[in-house]
Amino acid sequence: MNKSTKRLSILLYACLIIFSNRIQAQVLLHSATALHHTDDNWDFDLADWNLDGKTDLVSISKKGGNGKTEIHVLDGATDFHSFLWHSETALGHIDESWSFCIAD
């Protein structure tokens, strides 16, 4: 998937919907994910994390377990049904004033 032609939409129940920017309202993917319930404390981005040519979903929990910010990466090759990576960061809980950008 090409990030320049897709828009990412995450719903509260860990459902991923990718729309085409070229054709109005065309759904390119509608899939449940391996990710549990999310809320406003999460940020999302798309990147080819494992360099397999498939776009992966990078999820950042700003208020993760153990008082840390967490990163979870879902595998695009499995339609986001499995994880590629999980990690706590050195950051404690952060608020909405923080934003993230993933370089691909």
N, C-alpha and C positions, 0 to 999 in steps of 0.2 A: 504494500500500500504506500502511496506517495503522500507525505504529510501536506504537501501544497495543494492537493486536490481533495482532501478529506477533512471532516470536522468531527471532533470527539465529543460525545455526550455521555456522561455517567449519571445513572439514576441511583436512587437510594438503596436499591436492593441488588447491587452488584451486577447489574445488567449493562452490557456495553452495546451502544448503537453507534454505527459509523455511517454518516451521510455523505453523499456526493456533493461537492460544491458546484459541479458542472450541470447537474440535472436536479432541479428543485424537488425536494422531498423524496429522492431516490435513496432507499436504505441499502447500503452495501453489505452490512453485517449487523445482525441482531442476535446477541448471544449472552447467555448467563455466563458468569465467570467463576473462577475458584475463589475470588475475593469475597469475604463476608460483607455484611451490611456496612455501608459508608455514610458519612455525613459531611457537614461543612468543614470538618477538621482534616479533610483529605485534599490533596492536589494530585492531578494526573497529567501525564504527557505521553507521547508516543516516540519510540526510538527503536532501532534495530540493535537491541542490547547484546545479543549473542552473535551478531554478524552472519545470520543464516539467510538473509534476504527477506525475512518476514518482519513486519512491524510488531513490536512488543509493547505492552502497556506498563508504564512505570507509575506506581502508586506511592504517594508519600503521606504517611499518617503523622500529622503534626502533634498528636497527643497519644502516642503509642503506649504500650505496656512498659512497666518499670520506669515511668517518667521520662522516656526518651522519644525522640522523633525516629520513625521507622521508614524504611524503603522496602517495597515489595515489587517484584517484576514478574508479570505474567507473560507466558510464551504465546506469541502470535501464531506459531505453527500449530498449536493445539486449540485455536480459536479462544485463547485465554482461559482454558480449563485447567492448566497446570502452571506452577511457579518455576521460574528460572533462578530466582534469588530472593533472599530475605536478609535484612540487616538492621540492627539498631545503629543509630549514629551517635556521635558524642554530644549532639544537641539535646538539651532538655525539651520539655514541651514548649511549643512556640505558638504564636497567635496568627491572626489573619494578616498582620502587617508583613509577614514573610512570604516570599514567592520563590519559585524554583523554575529553572529552565534546564532541560536535558539536552546536551549536545549529542548529535548523532553522527 
